[in-house]
């Protein structure tokens, strides 16, 4: 791999390129939940990991035999059938670790999950119960849509770790001083948008762009990232249209994008609205020359929402191995774990969920000598290039006290149709999207 487009490189990108050079001389993620529209930035939280460590006998959620973790997740509602697979996959992996390795730090891992129904108020109630009644040690893998905002604020005020949040909303991770207890499990939506912008202006010069985006942090972040790297002298954005997460019809928005003369369509949309948008375009007789859709659409579940023939060639963005790559040992083992320990049918989202759980186990193992909430945060902030075998080559976890966005790299993922069945395949370079910039690495 070699750099094709270079800009100012810092932090993770430097570390990545250093490792990459050694390798070459010696021989590349993871629905936005419903909730209120984008909120103003709230006041910094009062909790701080720099507080004096609590003696182990007083640490909530730590017993002589168990480490009790918490999570709020979408188990009910219209998307409950889809997103409930995330905690189920993680529970299966923890059962595997408990069974084969005796857990971590000599203790079994217990994951307590409460339903948030994709509602901010219910998410807060769920989290308060887990903290104040169940006394969990930490939260791992909380649902990361806009409905996570009240839990995010509460957990940081209380000084409770909020690790590996399953979503890419920028505000959760871009202020580790004000909100020191929260870290991500996925690239942020703005970074993904920057990768799309770079791809479009490099490969689709002269094409006009239309954007449909969800009217909350998810869509707003994605659009902002797209605009950061899209060269407007090469690609004009001719229409920007929004929808609300509860909308069940986006035909008028697609009509306006079509009438504006857009040749490319960028979707920062949930699974359901992605299907609605593509079907609306078909009804108007419009076939965009290229469709881009956020990585929350990167699972075969998408083909249950819209026919794969309608979206053949659609491009999304991801950073982990694909579930159908069963000739890869780590993927084959993932299938075995899901089968043997009660997990859901393997898919790209279950792969992501295991990566999340693997990372949690790694972080816990680094905190065994100081099994406190402060010690756990110290361990979380020490992932300097840690790699799961379920991530694609070139993608690693990087964290520090001043950087809580764990993953900032990925590749383009394209919908393909084989024997009438939809699937995904990677193509093209690796995109490093750190710090508002993009570095493109030939893959």
C-alpha positions as CSV (number, residue, x, y, z in Angstrom):
1,X,0.0,0.0,0.0
2,X,1.2,3.5,-0.7
3,X,-0.1,7.0,-0.1
4,X,-2.0,8.4,-3.0
5,X,-3.2,11.7,-1.5
6,X,-1.4,13.3,1.3
7,X,-2.3,16.0,3.7
8,X,-1.2,16.9,7.3
9,X,-0.9,13.7,9.1
10,X,-1.0,13.4,12.9
11,X,-1.6,11.0,15.7
12,X,-3.1,7.8,14.5
13,X,-2.3,8.4,10.9
14,X,1.4,8.7,11.7
15,X,1.4,5.5,13.8
16,X,-0.4,3.7,11.0
17,X,2.0,4.8,8.3
18,X,5.0,4.0,10.4
19,X,3.7,0.4,10.9
20,X,2.8,0.2,7.3
21,X,6.3,1.1,6.2
22,X,7.8,-1.6,8.3
23,X,5.4,-4.2,6.9
24,X,6.1,-3.2,3.3
25,X,9.9,-3.4,3.8
26,X,9.6,-6.8,5.5
27,X,7.6,-8.4,2.9
28,X,-7.2,-2.4,5.2
29,X,-16.9,-0.1,10.8
30,X,-20.2,-0.5,12.6
31,X,-29.3,3.3,13.1
32,X,-29.2,6.2,14.2
33,X,-31.9,6.1,16.8
34,X,-34.8,8.4,16.9
35,X,-35.0,11.3,19.2
36,X,-35.0,15.1,19.2
37,X,-33.3,17.2,16.6
38,X,-29.7,18.3,17.1
39,X,-29.3,19.8,20.5
40,X,-26.9,22.6,21.5
41,X,-23.7,21.5,23.1
42,X,-24.3,20.9,26.8
43,X,-22.1,22.0,29.7
44,X,-19.1,19.8,30.4
45,X,-19.6,16.9,32.8
46,X,-18.3,17.1,36.3
47,X,-16.9,13.5,36.6
48,X,-13.3,13.0,35.8
49,X,-11.2,9.8,35.5
50,X,-8.4,11.6,37.3
51,X,-10.3,11.1,40.6
52,X,-8.7,9.1,43.3
53,X,-9.3,5.4,42.6
54,X,-11.9,3.7,44.7
55,X,-10.8,0.7,46.8
56,X,-11.8,-2.5,45.1
57,X,-14.1,-3.6,47.8
58,X,-16.3,-0.5,47.1
59,X,-16.3,-0.7,43.3
60,X,-19.9,-1.1,42.0
61,X,-20.4,-4.1,39.8
62,X,-17.2,-5.9,40.9
63,X,-17.5,-9.0,43.0
64,X,-15.2,-11.9,43.7
65,X,-16.7,-13.8,40.8
66,X,-18.3,-11.3,38.4
67,X,-17.8,-8.1,36.5
68,X,-21.2,-6.6,35.8
69,X,-21.6,-4.4,32.7
70,X,-24.6,-2.5,31.5
71,X,-26.1,-1.4,28.2
72,X,-29.1,0.4,26.9
73,X,-30.2,-1.0,23.6
74,X,-33.1,-1.0,21.2
75,X,-35.0,-4.2,21.9
76,X,-38.5,-3.1,20.9
77,X,-40.2,-0.9,18.4
78,X,-40.0,-0.9,14.7
79,X,-36.2,-1.6,14.6
80,X,-36.0,-3.8,17.7
81,X,-35.8,-7.0,15.6
82,X,-32.7,-5.6,13.9
83,X,-30.8,-3.9,16.6
84,X,-31.5,-6.4,19.3
85,X,-28.9,-8.6,17.5
86,X,-26.2,-6.3,18.8
87,X,-26.4,-7.1,22.5
88,X,-27.2,-10.8,21.6
89,X,-24.0,-11.1,19.7
90,X,-22.0,-9.5,22.5
91,X,-23.6,-11.8,25.1
92,X,-22.7,-14.8,23.0
93,X,-19.1,-13.7,22.9
94,X,-18.9,-13.0,26.6
95,X,-20.4,-16.5,27.2
96,X,-17.6,-17.9,25.0
97,X,-14.9,-16.0,27.0
98,X,-16.5,-17.1,30.3
99,X,-16.6,-20.7,29.1
100,X,-13.2,-21.0,27.5
101,X,-11.1,-18.6,29.5
102,X,-12.9,-18.3,32.8
103,X,-13.9,-14.7,32.0
104,X,-11.4,-11.9,32.6
105,X,-9.5,-10.9,35.6
106,X,-10.6,-14.2,37.2
107,X,-14.2,-13.1,37.0
108,X,-17.1,-14.0,34.7
109,X,-18.5,-11.2,32.5
110,X,-22.2,-10.4,33.0
111,X,-24.0,-8.0,30.6
112,X,-27.3,-6.5,31.8
113,X,-29.3,-4.9,29.0
114,X,-32.3,-2.6,29.3
115,X,-34.6,-1.6,26.5
116,X,-34.5,2.0,25.4
117,X,-37.2,1.7,22.6
118,X,-35.1,4.4,20.7
119,X,-36.5,7.0,23.1
120,X,-34.2,9.5,24.9
121,X,-36.4,9.5,28.1
122,X,-36.6,5.7,28.2
123,X,-32.9,5.4,27.6
124,X,-32.2,7.6,30.6
125,X,-34.6,5.6,32.8
126,X,-32.9,2.4,31.7
127,X,-29.4,3.8,32.4
128,X,-30.4,5.2,35.8
129,X,-31.8,1.8,36.8
130,X,-28.6,0.0,35.8
131,X,-26.5,2.5,37.7
132,X,-28.6,3.1,40.8
133,X,-30.3,-0.3,41.3
134,X,-28.2,-2.8,39.5
135,X,-25.0,-1.0,40.3
136,X,-23.2,-2.0,37.2
137,X,-19.4,-1.4,36.9
138,X,-19.5,0.3,33.5
139,X,-21.5,0.6,30.3
140,X,-20.2,-1.0,27.1
141,X,-21.8,-0.8,23.7
142,X,-24.7,1.6,24.5
143,X,-26.9,2.3,21.5
144,X,-25.4,5.4,19.9
145,X,-28.2,7.3,18.2
146,X,-29.4,10.7,19.3
147,X,-31.4,9.0,22.1
148,X,-28.1,8.4,23.8
149,X,-27.7,12.1,24.6
150,X,-29.4,12.0,28.1
151,X,-27.5,8.9,29.1
152,X,-24.2,10.3,27.8
153,X,-24.7,13.5,30.0
154,X,-25.8,11.5,33.0
155,X,-23.0,8.9,32.9
156,X,-20.4,11.6,32.5
157,X,-21.9,13.6,35.4
158,X,-21.8,10.4,37.6
159,X,-18.3,9.3,36.6
160,X,-19.5,6.0,35.1
161,X,-17.6,4.6,32.0
162,X,-19.6,4.8,28.8
163,X,-17.3,2.8,26.6
164,X,-17.5,1.7,22.9
165,X,-20.7,3.5,22.1
166,X,-22.3,1.9,19.0
167,X,-22.8,5.0,16.9
168,X,-20.8,7.8,15.1
169,X,-22.3,11.0,16.3
170,X,-19.4,13.4,16.7
171,X,-20.4,15.2,19.9
172,X,-20.1,12.1,22.0
173,X,-16.4,11.8,21.4
174,X,-14.9,15.2,20.4
175,X,-14.6,16.6,23.9
176,X,-12.8,14.1,26.1
177,X,-12.0,16.9,28.6
178,X,-15.6,17.8,29.1
179,X,-17.0,14.3,28.7
180,X,-14.1,12.1,29.8
181,X,-16.0,8.8,30.3
182,X,-17.3,8.2,26.8
183,X,-15.5,6.5,23.9
184,X,-16.6,5.2,20.5
185,X,-16.8,1.8,18.8
186,X,-17.2,3.0,15.2
187,X,-15.9,5.7,12.9
188,X,-17.8,9.0,13.2
189,X,-20.3,10.0,10.6
190,X,-18.4,13.1,9.7
191,X,-15.3,11.0,9.0
192,X,-17.3,8.8,6.7
193,X,-18.7,11.8,5.0
194,X,-15.2,13.1,4.4
195,X,-14.3,9.8,2.8
196,X,-17.3,10.0,0.5
197,X,-16.4,13.6,-0.5
198,X,-12.8,12.6,-1.3
199,X,-14.0,9.6,-3.3
200,X,-16.5,11.7,-5.3
201,X,-14.2,14.5,-6.2
202,X,-11.4,12.1,-7.2
203,X,-13.5,9.6,-9.2
204,X,-16.7,11.4,-10.2
205,X,-15.4,14.8,-11.2
206,X,-18.1,17.0,-12.8
207,X,-21.1,15.1,-11.4
208,X,-23.7,17.0,-9.5
209,X,-24.7,15.8,-6.0
210,X,-28.0,15.6,-4.2
211,X,-28.2,14.7,-0.5
212,X,-31.0,13.3,1.6
213,X,-30.2,13.3,5.3
214,X,-31.9,12.7,8.7
215,X,-32.6,15.9,10.5
216,X,-30.6,15.2,13.6
217,X,-26.9,14.8,14.6
218,X,-26.5,11.7,12.5
219,X,-27.4,13.3,9.2
220,X,-26.1,16.8,10.1
221,X,-22.7,15.3,11.0
222,X,-22.5,13.2,7.8
223,X,-23.4,16.2,5.6
224,X,-20.8,18.4,7.3
225,X,-18.1,15.8,6.7
226,X,-19.1,15.5,3.0
227,X,-18.8,19.2,2.6
228,X,-15.3,19.3,4.2
229,X,-13.7,17.3,1.4
230,X,-16.0,17.6,-1.6
231,X,-14.3,19.9,-4.1
232,X,-17.2,22.2,-5.0
233,X,-15.4,23.3,-8.1
234,X,-15.6,19.7,-9.3
235,X,-18.9,18.6,-7.8
236,X,-21.7,21.0,-7.0
237,X,-24.3,20.1,-4.4
238,X,-27.5,21.0,-6.2
239,X,-30.0,19.9,-3.5
240,X,-30.0,19.2,0.3
241,X,-33.2,17.6,1.6
242,X,-34.0,16.5,5.2
243,X,-36.5,14.1,6.7
244,X,-37.6,13.3,10.2
245,X,-36.8,9.9,11.7
246,X,-40.6,9.2,12.0
247,X,-41.3,9.9,8.3
248,X,-42.6,7.1,6.2
249,X,-42.6,8.9,2.9
250,X,-39.6,10.7,1.3
251,X,-41.0,11.0,-2.2
252,X,-41.2,14.8,-2.2
253,X,-37.6,15.1,-1.1
254,X,-36.4,12.7,-3.8
255,X,-38.5,14.5,-6.4
256,X,-36.8,17.8,-5.4
257,X,-33.3,16.3,-5.7
258,X,-34.2,14.8,-9.1
259,X,-35.7,18.1,-10.4
260,X,-32.5,19.9,-9.3
261,X,-30.5,17.8,-11.7
262,X,-28.5,15.6,-9.3
263,X,-26.6,12.9,-10.9
264,X,-25.2,11.4,-7.6
265,X,-27.3,10.6,-4.5
266,X,-25.8,10.7,-1.0
267,X,-28.0,9.1,1.7
268,X,-27.5,9.8,5.4
269,X,-30.6,7.7,6.1
270,X,-31.6,4.7,8.3
271,X,-32.4,1.4,6.7
272,X,-36.0,2.1,6.2
273,X,-35.6,5.5,4.6
274,X,-32.8,4.2,2.4
275,X,-35.3,1.7,1.0
276,X,-38.0,4.5,0.6
277,X,-35.6,6.8,-1.2
278,X,-34.4,4.2,-3.7
279,X,-38.0,3.1,-4.4
280,X,-39.1,6.7,-4.9
281,X,-36.3,7.3,-7.4
282,X,-37.4,4.2,-9.3
283,X,-41.0,5.5,-9.5
284,X,-39.8,8.7,-11.0
285,X,-37.8,6.9,-13.5
286,X,-34.6,8.2,-12.0
287,X,-31.5,6.0,-11.8
288,X,-28.7,8.0,-10.1
289,X,-25.3,7.3,-11.6
290,X,-24.1,6.4,-8.1
291,X,-25.7,6.1,-4.7
292,X,-23.8,6.5,-1.5
293,X,-25.3,5.4,1.9
294,X,-24.0,5.6,5.4
295,X,-22.4,2.5,7.0
296,X,-25.5,1.9,9.1
297,X,-26.8,0.3,5.9
298,X,-23.9,-2.1,5.5
299,X,-25.6,-5.3,6.5
300,X,-27.5,-7.9,4.4
301,X,-30.6,-6.8,6.3
302,X,-30.7,-4.0,3.8
303,X,-31.8,-6.5,1.2
304,X,-34.9,-7.2,3.2
305,X,-35.8,-3.5,2.9
306,X,-35.1,-3.0,-0.8
307,X,-34.4,-5.4,-3.6
308,X,-30.6,-5.8,-4.2
309,X,-31.2,-5.4,-7.9
310,X,-32.4,-1.8,-7.2
311,X,-29.2,-0.9,-5.3
312,X,-26.6,-2.9,-7.1
313,X,-23.4,-0.8,-7.0
314,X,-24.5,1.3,-4.0
315,X,-21.4,2.4,-2.1
316,X,-21.1,2.5,1.7
317,X,-18.1,2.5,4.1
318,X,-16.8,0.0,6.6
319,X,-13.8,-1.4,8.5
320,X,-14.4,-5.0,9.5
321,X,-14.3,-8.4,7.9
322,X,-17.5,-9.5,6.1
323,X,-19.7,-12.3,7.5
324,X,-19.6,-14.3,4.3
325,X,-15.8,-14.6,4.3
326,X,-15.9,-17.9,6.1
327,X,-12.5,-18.9,4.7
328,X,-11.0,-16.3,7.0
329,X,-10.3,-18.1,10.4
330,X,-11.6,-15.3,12.5
331,X,-14.9,-15.1,10.6
332,X,-15.3,-18.9,10.7
333,X,-14.8,-18.8,14.5
334,X,-17.3,-16.0,14.7
335,X,-19.9,-18.2,13.0
336,X,-19.0,-21.0,15.6
337,X,-19.4,-18.7,18.5
338,X,-22.7,-17.3,17.4
339,X,-24.0,-20.9,16.8
340,X,-22.6,-22.5,20.0
341,X,-23.4,-19.7,22.5
342,X,-26.9,-18.6,21.4
343,X,-26.0,-15.7,19.2
344,X,-28.1,-14.5,16.2
345,X,-27.5,-15.5,12.6
346,X,-24.1,-14.1,11.6
347,X,-24.1,-10.9,9.5
348,X,-21.9,-7.9,9.1
349,X,-23.6,-6.3,12.2
350,X,-22.8,-9.3,14.3
351,X,-19.2,-9.1,13.2
352,X,-19.1,-5.5,14.4
353,X,-20.7,-6.6,17.7
354,X,-18.1,-9.2,18.4
355,X,-15.3,-6.6,17.6
356,X,-16.9,-4.4,20.2
357,X,-17.0,-7.2,22.8
358,X,-13.5,-8.3,22.0
359,X,-12.3,-4.8,22.6
360,X,-14.2,-4.7,25.9
361,X,-12.4,-7.9,27.0
362,X,-9.1,-6.5,26.0
363,X,-9.7,-3.3,27.9
364,X,-10.8,-5.2,31.0
365,X,-7.8,-7.4,30.9
366,X,-5.6,-4.3,30.9
367,X,-7.3,-3.1,34.1
368,X,-7.0,-6.2,36.2
369,X,-4.4,-4.6,38.5
370,X,-6.7,-1.6,39.1
371,X,-10.2,-2.9,38.6
372,X,-11.9,0.5,39.3
373,X,-13.8,2.8,37.0
374,X,-10.7,5.1,36.9
375,X,-8.5,2.1,36.1
376,X,-10.8,1.0,33.4
377,X,-10.6,4.4,31.7
378,X,-6.9,4.3,31.9
379,X,-6.9,1.0,30.1
380,X,-9.4,2.2,27.5
381,X,-7.1,5.1,26.8
382,X,-4.1,2.8,26.2
383,X,-5.2,1.2,22.9
384,X,-2.3,2.3,20.8
385,X,-2.8,0.3,17.6
386,X,-4.7,-2.7,19.0
387,X,-6.1,-4.9,16.3
388,X,-8.9,-7.4,16.2
389,X,-8.6,-10.1,13.6
390,X,-12.2,-9.2,12.6
391,X,-11.1,-5.8,11.4
392,X,-9.7,-5.4,7.9
393,X,-6.0,-5.0,7.5
394,X,-4.8,-1.5,8.2
395,X,-7.6,-0.6,10.7
396,X,-6.6,-0.5,14.3
397,X,-7.9,1.0,17.6
398,X,-6.1,4.1,18.8
399,X,-7.1,5.9,22.0
400,X,-5.5,8.3,24.4
401,X,-6.5,10.7,27.2
402,X,-7.2,13.3,24.5
403,X,-8.7,11.1,21.8
404,X,-11.8,9.0,22.4
405,X,-12.7,8.3,18.8
406,X,-11.3,4.8,18.5
407,X,-11.5,4.1,14.8
408,X,-10.8,6.5,12.0
409,X,-10.2,4.4,8.9
410,X,-12.1,2.2,6.5
411,X,-12.7,1.3,2.9
412,X,-15.5,1.6,0.4
413,X,-18.0,-1.3,0.4
414,X,-20.2,-1.9,-2.7
415,X,-23.4,-3.8,-3.1
416,X,-23.1,-6.7,-5.6
417,X,-25.6,-9.2,-6.9
418,X,-24.6,-12.8,-7.4
419,X,-27.1,-15.5,-8.5
420,X,-29.9,-13.1,-7.6
421,X,-28.7,-12.6,-4.0
422,X,-27.3,-9.3,-2.7
423,X,-24.0,-9.1,-1.0
424,X,-21.1,-6.6,-0.3
425,X,-17.5,-6.4,-1.5
426,X,-14.7,-4.0,-0.6
427,X,-12.9,-2.1,-3.3
428,X,-10.4,0.7,-3.6
429,X,-8.0,2.3,-1.1
430,X,-8.0,2.7,2.6
431,X,-9.2,6.1,3.9
432,X,-7.8,7.6,7.1
433,X,-10.2,10.3,8.2
434,X,-8.5,11.8,11.3
435,X,-8.8,15.4,12.3
436,X,-11.0,16.8,9.6
437,X,-8.7,15.5,6.8
438,X,-8.4,12.5,4.6
439,X,-5.3,10.4,3.8
440,X,-5.8,7.9,1.0
441,X,-3.7,4.7,1.2
442,X,-3.5,2.5,-1.8
443,X,-4.7,-1.0,-0.8
